[in-house]
Amino acid sequence: MAISYDEFAKVDIRVGTIVGVDPFPEARKPALKLKIDFGPEIGVKKSSAQVTKYYTPETLLGRQVAAVVNFPPRQIGPFMSEVLTLGFPDGEGDVVLVAVERPVPNGGRLF
């Protein structure tokens, strides 16, 4: 199904740096709670991410990721996820995070 550029432009995808990672034992599927800094315009937002196969808290801290920042917050168990961190499924359906090729300023918008 084709969409127009105007429809695509409504999805606000930004880059941010992971500044905090906590376990999320209450999640139905293994997940981590992320705090992502999107720069001064957007600030730090929270996200739940099912990324435990390939990533540990230590490997995530300081990593830049892409996320949709204009979806409404979503309640995931006792946690309110404010952004959707983006990734692709590997051959087994496990998440591989979308990453930027080189460091860019936090808050940069995908175009």
C-alpha positions as a printed NumPy array, in Angstrom:
array([[  0.   ,   0.   ,   0.   ],
       [  1.541,   3.288,  -1.082],
       [  1.401,   6.347,   1.175],
       [  2.093,   9.971,   0.416],
       [  5.127,  11.831,   1.712],
       [  2.766,  13.952,   3.818],
       [  1.516,  10.788,   5.557],
       [  5.103,   9.64 ,   6.204],
       [  6.025,  13.082,   7.552],
       [  3.41 ,  12.705,  10.31 ],
       [  5.561,   9.988,  11.927],
       [  8.161,  11.812,  14.019],
       [ 11.248,   9.569,  14.189],
       [ 14.13 ,  11.005,  16.203],
       [ 17.557,   9.891,  17.326],
       [ 18.464,   9.785,  21.003],
       [ 21.127,   8.44 ,  23.323],
       [ 20.296,   5.798,  25.918],
       [ 21.168,   7.309,  29.299],
       [ 19.538,   4.749,  31.589],
       [ 18.656,   1.058,  31.506],
       [ 16.712,  -0.877,  34.129],
       [ 15.401,  -4.439,  34.302],
       [ 11.711,  -4.946,  33.579],
       [ 10.866,  -8.227,  35.35 ],
       [  7.112,  -7.494,  35.268],
       [  6.995,  -7.572,  31.454],
       [  5.293, -10.584,  29.838],
       [  8.215, -11.003,  27.415],
       [ 11.821, -10.289,  28.46 ],
       [ 12.363,  -6.53 ,  28.194],
       [ 14.341,  -3.607,  29.524],
       [ 13.247,  -0.121,  30.576],
       [ 15.185,   2.51 ,  28.64 ],
       [ 15.655,   6.218,  29.315],
       [ 16.553,   7.969,  26.071],
       [ 17.811,  11.559,  25.781],
       [ 16.353,  13.246,  22.684],
       [ 18.004,  16.614,  23.323],
       [ 16.665,  19.869,  24.765],
       [ 13.534,  20.132,  22.578],
       [ 12.093,  16.725,  23.566],
       [ 14.077,  15.763,  26.669],
       [ 14.476,  12.325,  28.228],
       [ 11.724,   9.817,  27.448],
       [ 11.052,   6.269,  28.656],
       [ 10.625,   3.178,  26.491],
       [ 10.123,  -0.525,  27.069],
       [ 12.17 ,  -2.596,  24.627],
       [ 12.273,  -6.361,  24.071],
       [ 15.985,  -6.368,  23.268],
       [ 17.399,  -8.798,  25.825],
       [ 18.761, -11.374,  23.348],
       [ 21.456,  -9.143,  21.854],
       [ 21.83 ,  -6.32 ,  24.36 ],
       [ 22.705,  -5.901,  28.024],
       [ 22.359,  -2.708,  30.06 ],
       [ 26.11 ,  -2.176,  29.722],
       [ 26.061,  -2.427,  25.909],
       [ 23.035,  -0.123,  25.637],
       [ 24.233,   2.804,  27.771],
       [ 25.517,   5.564,  25.526],
       [ 24.164,   3.953,  22.351],
       [ 22.188,   6.081,  19.914],
       [ 18.839,   4.658,  18.786],
       [ 15.897,   5.741,  16.651],
       [ 12.411,   6.056,  18.087],
       [  8.947,   7.307,  17.174],
       [  8.339,  10.172,  19.575],
       [  4.808,  11.267,  18.631],
       [  2.749,   8.184,  19.487],
       [  0.619,   8.523,  22.623],
       [  2.183,   6.95 ,  25.746],
       [  1.378,   3.265,  26.182],
       [  0.907,   1.431,  29.46 ],
       [  2.96 ,  -1.771,  29.552],
       [  2.214,  -3.482,  32.84 ],
       [  3.23 ,  -1.045,  35.597],
       [  5.403,   1.006,  33.185],
       [  4.372,   3.914,  30.941],
       [  6.308,   3.759,  27.649],
       [  6.528,   7.218,  26.073],
       [  8.298,   6.426,  22.773],
       [  8.588,   3.439,  20.428],
       [ 12.222,   2.366,  20.071],
       [ 12.758,   1.003,  16.563],
       [ 14.312,  -2.292,  15.529],
       [ 14.093,  -5.071,  12.978],
       [ 13.467,  -8.772,  13.641],
       [ 16.316, -11.173,  12.999],
       [ 15.653, -14.604,  11.46 ],
       [ 14.17 , -15.843,  14.739],
       [ 12.081, -12.747,  15.474],
       [ 14.427, -11.219,  18.043],
       [ 14.944,  -7.448,  17.935],
       [ 18.015,  -5.828,  16.38 ],
       [ 17.988,  -2.102,  17.101],
       [ 18.049,   0.525,  14.37 ],
       [ 21.309,   2.461,  14.704],
       [ 22.909,   5.495,  13.114],
       [ 26.132,   5.079,  11.157],
       [ 28.02 ,   7.739,  13.138],
       [ 27.188,  10.004,  16.084],
       [ 24.648,  12.737,  15.391],
       [ 23.05 ,  15.345,  17.683],
       [ 20.29 ,  13.999,  19.913],
       [ 16.837,  14.98 ,  18.695],
       [ 17.692,  14.878,  14.99 ],
       [ 14.639,  14.001,  12.905],
       [ 14.64 ,  11.25 ,  10.275],
       [ 13.83 ,  12.478,   6.773]])
